[in-house]
Amino acid sequence: MNTAAVILAAGMGKRMRSELPKVMHPVLAVPMIERAARAAEAAGVTEVIVVIGHGRNTVIPLLEKNGWNWAIQEEQLGTAHAVSCATDQIGNADEVVILMGDVPLLREETIEELLHARRKNNALLAVLTTTPPDVTGYGRVIMDHQGRIDRIVEEKDASVEERECRVINTGIMAFDGSVLAGVLSRIGNANAQNEFYLTDAVAIVAEMGRKAIPVFTPAWQEVAGVNNPVQLVRCTSEMKRRVVESHLLSGVVIPDADSVWIEESVIIGKGTVIGRNCRLSGDAVIGTGVVIGDGSIVDGVVVESGEIVEEYSILGAAE
């Protein structure tokens, strides 16, 4: 099946308080937009289109380097408008998944589950939902008596009763590719923000006689967006935890797991001991049975099996 991903990445990100475009901020040394695109590819997406706007000249070189296409949204007129900017490049895709460029923790497995659910149910639209502890600011997903989606209401447009709903829209959706362009053409902007909401696709699909389906994930942290530097740090901490946990389960010894910085690109052999406050980065390859002393930096070099790296050593690009 030919699956395209449209990744929304045109926003300014004012709350980041930075000149760098929001989606270019790194989480464990990898820009957020790159993480989103790589998760899509790992989930089987065959075409990646990134919708860019503010700071595009900084983003485009990364997209070119990785062979990802882009579309430009000159004015930020809402999520449906953003997706419509990419329709010419979507072509004849069988299905289209909509992702967010500022959601760096999304796992490929979650994207796969969303796509699988849409196909299994022959749905025109599937929406990824979750229930975070604080639903403030999120669109609420209102279900019908059959457990399908009746409507999605943005918080600014929601009634008091609708705001009590705890199920929220993550913004991540999967469409049947044959109907996406038609659905987008019917979305208007008669709302409090005068924006074209992609969530209105739910009502349009219903008018076509097909209800949208919810695909629930309990992992609300995984679908949380980054809107400020505090949230960026939290995402980086979570990604560090994932990487360290993976190495621990593979037989690497890390006595003080919270203190180390290990990037995903690093390869570490079984039985290696990583001391406190170490940084392992780049394309470093560390053999089996290595001992890396406290406070050491290993950046993009090979450490042969059995070697001992003395405390506070600096190896590689940092030298």
SULWO-V122608 format. One record per residue. N is the residue number from 1. PHI is phi in whole degrees, 0 to 359 (999 if undefined). PSI is psi in whole degrees, -180 to 180 (none if undefined). NEAR is the number of other ideal C-beta (glycine too) atoms within 8 Angstrom. Layout:
# SULWO-V122608
{{N | PHI | PSI | NEAR} {N | PHI | PSI | NEAR}}
This chain:
# SULWO-V122608
{{1 | 999 | 136 | 5} {2 | 273 | 110 | 10} {3 | 244 | 126 | 14} {4 | 255 | 148 | 16} {5 | 244 | 130 | 14} {6 | 252 | 118 | 15} {7 | 252 | 120 | 15} {8 | 276 | 119 | 14} {9 | 212 | 32 | 16} {10 | 263 | -9 | 11} {11 | 293 | 157 | 11} {12 | 283 | -38 | 9} {13 | 70 | 50 | 12} {14 | 302 | -36 | 5} {15 | 289 | -9 | 6} {16 | 286 | -17 | 12} {17 | 54 | 47 | 6} {18 | 213 | 150 | 8} {19 | 283 | -19 | 2} {20 | 285 | 133 | 9} {21 | 306 | 141 | 12} {22 | 309 | -46 | 15} {23 | 288 | -8 | 14} {24 | 268 | -5 | 13} {25 | 293 | 135 | 12} {26 | 275 | 145 | 9} {27 | 244 | 112 | 15} {28 | 53 | 51 | 11} {29 | 75 | 4 | 6} {30 | 241 | 125 | 11} {31 | 305 | 144 | 11} {32 | 303 | -41 | 17} {33 | 295 | -35 | 14} {34 | 293 | -39 | 10} {35 | 297 | -43 | 13} {36 | 297 | -45 | 17} {37 | 293 | -40 | 14} {38 | 291 | -35 | 8} {39 | 297 | -40 | 13} {40 | 297 | -47 | 15} {41 | 298 | -42 | 9} {42 | 296 | -26 | 7} {43 | 275 | 0 | 12} {44 | 102 | 7 | 8} {45 | 294 | 136 | 12} {46 | 260 | -15 | 7} {47 | 217 | 127 | 13} {48 | 247 | 125 | 12} {49 | 237 | 123 | 15} {50 | 255 | 125 | 16} {51 | 270 | 117 | 17} {52 | 240 | 162 | 15} {53 | 206 | -91 | 13} {54 | 295 | 135 | 9} {55 | 67 | 26 | 11} {56 | 300 | -33 | 11} {57 | 294 | -21 | 5} {58 | 276 | -31 | 9} {59 | 277 | -38 | 16} {60 | 304 | -44 | 10} {61 | 304 | -37 | 7} {62 | 294 | -41 | 11} {63 | 295 | -43 | 12} {64 | 298 | -43 | 8} {65 | 302 | -35 | 6} {66 | 261 | 1 | 8} {67 | 75 | 26 | 4} {68 | 263 | 140 | 10} {69 | 278 | 164 | 9} {70 | 216 | 158 | 12} {71 | 229 | 150 | 12} {72 | 253 | 129 | 10} {73 | 254 | 102 | 13} {74 | 294 | -44 | 4} {75 | 245 | 139 | 5} {76 | 273 | 94 | 10} {77 | 251 | 19 | 9} {78 | 118 | 167 | 12} {79 | 291 | -37 | 13} {80 | 294 | -39 | 13} {81 | 297 | -40 | 13} {82 | 299 | -46 | 16} {83 | 295 | -38 | 15} {84 | 297 | -26 | 10} {85 | 294 | -20 | 10} {86 | 257 | -1 | 12} {87 | 298 | -34 | 10} {88 | 298 | -32 | 5} {89 | 271 | -16 | 9} {90 | 293 | -36 | 14} {91 | 65 | -134 | 6} {92 | 258 | 38 | 5} {93 | 300 | 139 | 12} {94 | 291 | -34 | 9} {95 | 211 | 157 | 15} {96 | 226 | 126 | 13} {97 | 255 | 134 | 18} {98 | 258 | 122 | 14} {99 | 238 | 167 | 15} {100 | 249 | 132 | 13} {101 | 288 | -11 | 13} {102 | 249 | 25 | 13} {103 | 241 | 83 | 16} {104 | 278 | -12 | 12} {105 | 264 | -1 | 13} {106 | 298 | 127 | 14} {107 | 271 | 151 | 9} {108 | 301 | -34 | 9} {109 | 298 | -35 | 7} {110 | 290 | -39 | 13} {111 | 297 | -43 | 16} {112 | 299 | -42 | 10} {113 | 297 | -41 | 10} {114 | 298 | -47 | 15} {115 | 295 | -42 | 15} {116 | 298 | -43 | 8} {117 | 296 | -41 | 12} {118 | 297 | -45 | 15} {119 | 294 | -46 | 9} {120 | 301 | -38 | 6} {121 | 266 | 2 | 8} {122 | 51 | 42 | 4} {123 | 272 | 146 | 12} {124 | 284 | -25 | 10} {125 | 210 | 133 | 16} {126 | 235 | 136 | 15} {127 | 240 | 129 | 16} {128 | 281 | 126 | 13} {129 | 237 | 164 | 13} {130 | 200 | 178 | 13} {131 | 227 | 87 | 9} {132 | 286 | 162 | 9} {133 | 299 | -35 | 3} {134 | 240 | 116 | 4} {135 | 265 | 4 | 10} {136 | 302 | 130 | 5} {137 | 92 | -12 | 4} {138 | 266 | 152 | 9} {139 | 288 | 140 | 11} {140 | 265 | 140 | 15} {141 | 259 | 112 | 13} {142 | 261 | 123 | 10} {143 | 266 | 157 | 10} {144 | 267 | -178 | 8} {145 | 291 | -12 | 4} {146 | 262 | 5 | 5} {147 | 82 | 9 | 6} {148 | 267 | 170 | 10} {149 | 276 | 121 | 14} {150 | 278 | -44 | 9} {151 | 193 | 161 | 7} {152 | 240 | 127 | 13} {153 | 242 | 123 | 12} {154 | 294 | 147 | 12} {155 | 302 | -39 | 11} {156 | 293 | -21 | 7} {157 | 255 | -1 | 7} {158 | 278 | 148 | 11} {159 | 283 | 171 | 6} {160 | 301 | -42 | 6} {161 | 295 | -42 | 5} {162 | 294 | -33 | 10} {163 | 291 | -17 | 9} {164 | 285 | -15 | 6} {165 | 295 | 136 | 10} {166 | 261 | -8 | 6} {167 | 272 | 125 | 11} {168 | 242 | 158 | 14} {169 | 274 | 125 | 11} {170 | 278 | -14 | 12} {171 | 88 | -8 | 11} {172 | 266 | 123 | 14} {173 | 221 | 161 | 13} {174 | 229 | 128 | 11} {175 | 247 | 149 | 14} {176 | 294 | 123 | 11} {177 | 299 | -25 | 13} {178 | 288 | -18 | 5} {179 | 248 | -10 | 11} {180 | 302 | -51 | 13} {181 | 300 | -41 | 8} {182 | 295 | -40 | 7} {183 | 296 | -46 | 14} {184 | 300 | -38 | 12} {185 | 293 | -19 | 7} {186 | 261 | -2 | 7} {187 | 276 | 128 | 13} {188 | 254 | -173 | 6} {189 | 234 | 32 | 11} {190 | 277 | 75 | 3} {191 | 211 | 177 | 10} {192 | 299 | -29 | 6} {193 | 262 | -5 | 8} {194 | 55 | 39 | 5} {195 | 244 | 161 | 10} {196 | 266 | 102 | 13} {197 | 275 | 130 | 12} {198 | 293 | -25 | 14} {199 | 297 | -23 | 11} {200 | 294 | -13 | 12} {201 | 299 | -28 | 15} {202 | 300 | -47 | 14} {203 | 293 | -37 | 8} {204 | 292 | -41 | 11} {205 | 298 | -38 | 14} {206 | 297 | -39 | 11} {207 | 296 | -23 | 6} {208 | 275 | 3 | 8} {209 | 85 | 16 | 4} {210 | 225 | 114 | 9} {211 | 285 | 146 | 11} {212 | 285 | 152 | 15} {213 | 249 | 145 | 13} {214 | 272 | 144 | 13} {215 | 236 | 108 | 12} {216 | 271 | 136 | 8} {217 | 238 | 130 | 13} {218 | 285 | -15 | 6} {219 | 276 | 73 | 9} {220 | 297 | -29 | 11} {221 | 297 | -31 | 7} {222 | 293 | -29 | 10} {223 | 253 | 12 | 15} {224 | 285 | 134 | 11} {225 | 275 | 163 | 9} {226 | 253 | 119 | 14} {227 | 238 | -9 | 9} {228 | 208 | 169 | 9} {229 | 298 | -30 | 8} {230 | 294 | -45 | 6} {231 | 294 | -33 | 11} {232 | 297 | -44 | 12} {233 | 296 | -40 | 8} {234 | 297 | -41 | 8} {235 | 294 | -39 | 13} {236 | 297 | -41 | 11} {237 | 298 | -41 | 8} {238 | 293 | -40 | 10} {239 | 293 | -39 | 13} {240 | 302 | -44 | 12} {241 | 299 | -44 | 9} {242 | 299 | -45 | 8} {243 | 293 | -46 | 12} {244 | 298 | -43 | 12} {245 | 300 | -41 | 9} {246 | 299 | -43 | 8} {247 | 291 | -40 | 12} {248 | 300 | -43 | 9} {249 | 288 | -14 | 6} {250 | 264 | 2 | 8} {251 | 102 | 9 | 6} {252 | 275 | 140 | 13} {253 | 261 | 119 | 8} {254 | 227 | 88 | 11} {255 | 299 | -36 | 7} {256 | 241 | 77 | 9} {257 | 298 | -32 | 10} {258 | 289 | -20 | 4} {259 | 267 | -11 | 7} {260 | 264 | 156 | 15} {261 | 240 | 110 | 9} {262 | 234 | 117 | 14} {263 | 280 | 154 | 12} {264 | 298 | -26 | 7} {265 | 286 | -13 | 8} {266 | 281 | 136 | 14} {267 | 252 | 129 | 7} {268 | 230 | 130 | 12} {269 | 280 | 160 | 12} {270 | 298 | 142 | 8} {271 | 83 | -3 | 9} {272 | 287 | 143 | 15} {273 | 250 | 125 | 11} {274 | 253 | 119 | 13} {275 | 286 | -180 | 14} {276 | 291 | 146 | 9} {277 | 59 | 34 | 9} {278 | 270 | 152 | 16} {279 | 236 | 120 | 11} {280 | 243 | 120 | 15} {281 | 215 | 174 | 14} {282 | 66 | -146 | 10} {283 | 263 | 37 | 6} {284 | 297 | 140 | 16} {285 | 235 | 119 | 9} {286 | 244 | 124 | 14} {287 | 289 | -167 | 13} {288 | 274 | 149 | 9} {289 | 65 | 22 | 10} {290 | 278 | 150 | 17} {291 | 242 | 119 | 10} {292 | 250 | 115 | 14} {293 | 291 | 161 | 12} {294 | 309 | 142 | 9} {295 | 73 | 12 | 9} {296 | 276 | 153 | 16} {297 | 241 | 124 | 11} {298 | 235 | 111 | 17} {299 | 234 | 102 | 13} {300 | 70 | 24 | 8} {301 | 238 | 168 | 9} {302 | 260 | 129 | 7} {303 | 247 | 115 | 13} {304 | 291 | 154 | 7} {305 | 304 | 138 | 8} {306 | 85 | -6 | 7} {307 | 288 | 155 | 9} {308 | 244 | 121 | 6} {309 | 261 | 116 | 12} {310 | 297 | 157 | 7} {311 | 304 | 141 | 8} {312 | 62 | 27 | 8} {313 | 284 | 153 | 10} {314 | 234 | 115 | 8} {315 | 239 | 131 | 12} {316 | 102 | -147 | 12} {317 | 300 | -25 | 6} {318 | 281 | -9 | 7} {319 | 294 | none | 5}}
